[in-house]
Every structure is written in structure tokens, then in C-alpha cells.
Amino acid sequence: MDELGKLATTISRNVHEDFYCVDLVKKGVLYIHGKLPDLIKEYLEHKFREIRSLKFIVANSVILEGVNLPIDNLYILNTYSLGTKELTNLIGRVNRLNEVFGGESPSLFKLRPSVHFVNSEEFNRAGSNMSSKIGTLKSGKFKDDVKNPTLLNFDISKYDHTIETSTSLERVDSARRERSNALSIIERENFLTKAPQTELDRMKVLFFESGLHLTYFDSDNAFDTIMDRIEAMRGDPDIENMDPIEKVYFVFISELESEIIDLSFARLKNEKARNYYRTFVKSIHALTLKEHINSTVKYFYTNATETGNNFFYIGSSYGEITREGSISGTKTYIDLSTYRPIDQKI
């Protein structure tokens, strides 16, 4: 068996036989993206460096930034949301200096990377044109728009100017929100740079570092509520006997449902969702990745058979339909009846 065949077999055995990369690697192609588990993504990137017969790698711009791979040709199929700096950084992934001066075939010609812009409506919006983006690369001009409020060069007065001079209520409201958000970030960063003086300060540091402040509309009020509940847990033996999922629900979600921004996190307000994740937590360390995938799929189909409900939440990244009654209108559900028959053995 050749190297590609061995890699396909390894992926099939350890991830899943239905994983799309199994067939792709046999043809010398990899397809990676940010939603892949880090363990799988890093393994595939390692194999791309190691196996020369892996000729092509398809990826989004996020995965290519900061990744050093032996790439000597780049085909850019979409420039949406890519500015001059982002495009320059993307092009910089081609012919890294270790490949120019080392590697299997070092050459100074690699200092002129082979980059191709494919302006096709198959990958872009109708009527889009890459020529303007290419033109910005030719000009060599970079506009350094400092958006990080923690940097010294950040100018918060730009929001004040917009608020005072703009005739558009929408722009004024947007500027006010951005100014408020910037001030919050500055205040939070100033707090985090100081050593916590009290137990409450230490808990607030953990609250910020975990990203929980981004989960609620009013993070200060949420933090106060959470601290009250943690204090209650310390003296209540019944709460101490709760399983981890119920503790999370009690501390972070119960009666805070309307305050939660993150819809994925808010799902734990549903008892069925908590039951699923309770099973997930118990099995995550006992099963291999492949066994865990099969267990999850089996759970979906078994539950669908027992309840007669084929609609399952899968998240906005992979959702195909909107659940009836959804307020957001975001496609976050799949219909299992359109996939593998439920009575088929998993």
C-alpha cells in the first residue's frame, strides 16, 4: 500500500470511514478548515509536510494565516473581507524562507511566489471583480486602522467625532455602541493587568479569562448573580451532589435565559439538551474519537425513533433549516429524515 493509501486507512480507522478526507487523500488532496478538531487538523498539516505525494491543500484564509507549509502555488478563489494586509499575509504563506534556502529544492526564484486570482462567480458573488483588490497590492499602500482599544495609538475620539457630526441616526448609534464597547475593553484590560486583591477580584479575573463576559448582555449583573449562586452552593449539600451539567445550569443559566447572547450556551436551558451533554461528558474520556462519533450518531437516530422528532440542533455552521418558531431565523437545525434511514445500523 502506498503512503496515501496508508494515510487514508489511518484516518478511516481513527476518525471515521465516512470522513470526507478519506477519499480525498487517496487522490493527493487535503481539505482543512477552522471547524476541524485541532488534533485532526494538526495531524493532517503534519502529513502534508511529510508526504510529498500530497500535492494539493484546500483551505480557507483563516487556516492559512500563520501556518508554515511547503506551498509553492496559491490559487485565491475569493477575496471577500480580505484587505490589503490580509492578502499580503496570505500570499506570504507561499514559498516560506525555509523552502527558499533549504528544503528539497532550494531556489532564489521562489522569492517570486506563483499566485493566481481565480475570478469566477462559482466562488464569488455575482458581478464581483478581484481587479480592485489586486490593484491595492500593486500600489503598496497600507492603511493602518487601529481597532484594538488596548493599543497606544488607538484614538477613541474618532467615535466622538462621528456622534457629533453624523446626520445618520444609524451611524450615530453604531458609533455609540462601539465607543461603549471600547471603553469596556480598556477598563477590563486595566483590571486584568493588576494583581487581584480579593477573592472577588480573583473570581472576576476567571470570569473574564474564560470569556463568560461575552455570553451575557449585561455581564456585570450576570457576574453578581453567578457569585451569589456560587456562595449558595458552598453551604447547600443538595447542590453539591448535583452532576456537573446541572451545576452549570444552576449557576450560569437558570433565570438568566433572557440575558444570554450565546444561543449555543443557552441551549442548556432545555432539559433534553442537558441530558445529551450529561451522556457526552460521561463518555468523552471512555471512548475513542471514532467510537464517540458513532455513539453520537446512534443517539440522534435512537432519540428520533423514540420521539418521532427528526429535527436536531446542530449549530449555525452546519445548520440547514430554521426551526419553526425560531426568533433569530438562523439555520441551526438538520432534518435527519433527509439523511441515512433511521432503521439502518449505525
HELIX and SHEET records of a PDB file:
HELIX    1   1 GLU A    3  ASN A   14  1                                  12    
HELIX    2   2 CYS A   21  LYS A   26  1                                   6    
HELIX    3   3 ASP A   38  GLU A   50  1                                  13    
HELIX    4   4 SER A   61  LEU A   64  1                                   4    
HELIX    5   5 THR A   84  ILE A   91  1                                   8    
HELIX    6   6 LEU A   97  PHE A  101  1                                   5    
HELIX    7   7 LEU A  108  LEU A  111  5                                   4    
HELIX    8   8 SER A  131  SER A  139  1                                   9    
HELIX    9   9 SER A  157  THR A  165  1                                   9    
HELIX   10  10 LEU A  169  LEU A  192  1                                  24    
HELIX   11  11 GLU A  199  GLU A  209  1                                  11    
HELIX   12  12 LEU A  212  LEU A  214  5                                   3    
HELIX   13  13 SER A  219  ARG A  234  1                                  16    
HELIX   14  14 PRO A  237  GLU A  240  1                                   4    
HELIX   15  15 PRO A  244  VAL A  248  1                                   5    
HELIX   16  16 TYR A  249  ILE A  253  3                                   5    
HELIX   17  17 GLU A  257  GLU A  259  5                                   3    
HELIX   18  18 LEU A  263  ALA A  266  1                                   4    
HELIX   19  19 ARG A  267  LYS A  269  5                                   3    
HELIX   20  20 GLU A  271  SER A  283  1                                  13    
HELIX   21  21 LEU A  289  THR A  307  1                                  19    
HELIX   22  22 LEU A  336  THR A  338  5                                   3    
SHEET    1   A 2 VAL A  29  ILE A  32  0                                        
SHEET    2   A 2 PHE A  56  ALA A  59  1                                        
SHEET    1   B 2 ASN A  73  ILE A  76  0                                        
SHEET    2   B 2 SER A 114  PHE A 117  1                                        
SHEET    1   C 2 PHE A 311  TYR A 313  0                                        
SHEET    2   C 2 TYR A 333  ASP A 335 -1                                        
END                                                                             
